[in-house]
């Protein structure tokens, strides 16, 4: 499974960005997709995820500001990020969770999101 992410960039505080990620290859091998992020000097943290049944989950820090969507008819997801804050600055990584192996993930390349005035 290959994951291709896009959509990062530089935005001012309060602004918006949309990330997208598409899985290709044997995408039946995954049953959920989502995003983690990692800021310099910090651990990688879950941002949002969506399962093939449509269930979603979010980090408390992004609830009400970020929306994950997609993954219904095709293995593409979107992360709409609104009201961005400087603390959202990080490299965002798309993931696909393995359907067959517990706690196993596929990863896309990171995309940089920078929130700064």
The 8 nearest C-alpha neighbors of each residue, nearest first, counted from 0:
[[1, 24, 25, 23, 26, 22, 2, 105],
 [2, 0, 23, 22, 24, 3, 107, 105],
 [1, 3, 107, 22, 21, 106, 23, 4],
 [4, 2, 21, 20, 107, 22, 1, 5],
 [5, 3, 20, 19, 107, 2, 93, 21],
 [6, 4, 19, 18, 7, 20, 110, 3],
 [5, 7, 18, 17, 19, 8, 4, 16],
 [8, 6, 112, 111, 110, 5, 18, 16],
 [9, 7, 112, 111, 113, 10, 6, 16],
 [8, 10, 113, 114, 112, 11, 115, 7],
 [9, 11, 114, 14, 115, 113, 8, 12],
 [10, 12, 116, 115, 114, 14, 13, 9],
 [13, 11, 84, 83, 14, 114, 115, 85],
 [12, 14, 82, 83, 11, 84, 15, 81],
 [13, 15, 12, 11, 82, 83, 10, 81],
 [16, 14, 81, 80, 83, 82, 13, 17],
 [15, 17, 80, 79, 18, 81, 14, 7],
 [16, 18, 79, 78, 6, 80, 19, 77],
 [19, 17, 6, 78, 77, 5, 7, 79],
 [18, 20, 77, 5, 4, 76, 6, 78],
 [19, 21, 4, 3, 76, 75, 93, 5],
 [20, 22, 75, 3, 2, 74, 23, 76],
 [23, 21, 2, 74, 1, 26, 75, 0],
 [24, 22, 1, 26, 0, 25, 2, 21],
 [23, 25, 0, 26, 1, 22, 27, 2],
 [24, 26, 0, 27, 28, 23, 29, 1],
 [25, 27, 28, 24, 23, 29, 0, 22],
 [26, 28, 29, 25, 30, 98, 24, 0],
 [29, 27, 26, 98, 97, 25, 30, 99],
 [28, 30, 97, 98, 96, 27, 95, 26],
 [31, 29, 98, 51, 96, 50, 97, 28],
 [30, 32, 50, 96, 51, 49, 95, 29],
 [33, 31, 95, 94, 49, 48, 96, 50],
 [32, 34, 48, 94, 47, 93, 49, 95],
 [35, 33, 93, 92, 46, 47, 94, 48],
 [34, 36, 45, 46, 92, 44, 91, 43],
 [37, 35, 91, 90, 43, 44, 92, 89],
 [36, 38, 43, 89, 90, 42, 41, 44],
 [37, 39, 89, 41, 40, 90, 88, 36],
 [40, 38, 41, 37, 89, 42, 90, 88],
 [39, 41, 38, 42, 37, 43, 89, 90],
 [42, 40, 38, 39, 37, 43, 44, 89],
 [41, 43, 37, 44, 40, 38, 39, 36],
 [42, 44, 37, 36, 35, 41, 45, 38],
 [45, 43, 35, 36, 42, 46, 37, 58],
 [44, 46, 35, 47, 34, 58, 36, 43],
 [47, 45, 35, 58, 34, 57, 44, 36],
 [48, 46, 57, 34, 56, 33, 45, 58],
 [47, 49, 33, 56, 55, 32, 34, 57],
 [48, 50, 55, 32, 54, 31, 33, 53],
 [51, 49, 31, 53, 52, 54, 30, 32],
 [50, 52, 53, 30, 31, 70, 71, 49],
 [53, 51, 50, 54, 71, 49, 30, 31],
 [52, 54, 50, 51, 49, 55, 71, 70],
 [55, 53, 50, 49, 52, 56, 51, 48],
 [56, 54, 49, 48, 53, 50, 57, 47],
 [55, 57, 48, 47, 49, 54, 58, 46],
 [58, 56, 47, 46, 62, 59, 48, 61],
 [57, 59, 46, 60, 61, 47, 45, 62],
 [60, 58, 62, 61, 57, 46, 63, 56],
 [59, 61, 58, 62, 57, 46, 64, 63],
 [62, 60, 64, 59, 65, 58, 63, 57],
 [63, 61, 59, 64, 60, 57, 65, 58],
 [62, 64, 65, 61, 66, 81, 60, 59],
 [63, 65, 81, 61, 62, 82, 80, 66],
 [66, 64, 80, 79, 61, 81, 63, 62],
 [67, 65, 79, 78, 68, 80, 64, 63],
 [66, 68, 78, 77, 79, 47, 65, 49],
 [69, 67, 77, 76, 66, 78, 70, 49],
 [68, 70, 76, 71, 75, 77, 67, 74],
 [71, 69, 74, 75, 76, 73, 72, 51],
 [70, 72, 69, 73, 51, 74, 53, 52],
 [71, 73, 70, 74, 69, 75, 51, 76],
 [72, 74, 70, 71, 75, 69, 21, 76],
 [75, 73, 70, 22, 21, 76, 26, 72],
 [76, 74, 21, 70, 20, 73, 69, 22],
 [77, 75, 69, 20, 70, 19, 68, 21],
 [78, 76, 19, 68, 18, 67, 69, 79],
 [77, 79, 67, 18, 17, 66, 80, 19],
 [78, 80, 17, 66, 65, 16, 77, 67],
 [81, 79, 65, 16, 15, 17, 78, 64],
 [82, 80, 15, 64, 83, 65, 14, 79],
 [83, 81, 13, 14, 64, 15, 84, 80],
 [82, 84, 13, 81, 12, 14, 15, 87],
 [83, 85, 12, 86, 87, 114, 13, 82],
 [86, 84, 114, 87, 88, 115, 12, 83],
 [85, 87, 88, 84, 114, 89, 83, 38],
 [88, 86, 85, 84, 89, 83, 114, 113],
 [89, 87, 113, 86, 112, 114, 85, 38],
 [90, 88, 38, 37, 112, 36, 91, 111],
 [89, 91, 111, 37, 110, 36, 109, 112],
 [90, 92, 36, 110, 109, 35, 89, 111],
 [93, 91, 109, 35, 34, 36, 107, 108],
 [92, 94, 34, 107, 33, 106, 20, 35],
 [95, 93, 106, 33, 105, 32, 34, 107],
 [94, 96, 32, 105, 104, 29, 31, 97],
 [97, 95, 104, 29, 31, 30, 32, 103],
 [98, 96, 29, 103, 99, 100, 104, 28],
 [97, 99, 29, 30, 28, 100, 96, 101],
 [98, 100, 97, 101, 28, 29, 103, 96],
 [99, 101, 97, 103, 98, 102, 104, 96],
 [102, 100, 103, 99, 97, 98, 96, 104],
 [103, 101, 100, 104, 97, 96, 99, 98],
 [104, 102, 97, 101, 100, 96, 105, 99],
 [105, 103, 96, 97, 95, 94, 106, 102],
 [104, 106, 95, 94, 96, 0, 107, 103],
 [107, 105, 94, 93, 2, 104, 95, 108],
 [106, 108, 2, 93, 3, 92, 94, 109],
 [109, 107, 92, 110, 4, 106, 3, 93],
 [108, 110, 92, 91, 90, 107, 111, 93],
 [109, 111, 91, 7, 90, 5, 112, 92],
 [112, 110, 90, 7, 89, 8, 91, 113],
 [111, 113, 7, 8, 88, 89, 90, 9],
 [114, 112, 88, 9, 8, 115, 10, 111],
 [115, 113, 85, 10, 11, 88, 12, 9],
 [114, 116, 11, 85, 12, 113, 10, 9],
 [115, 11, 12, 114, 10, 85, 9, 113]]
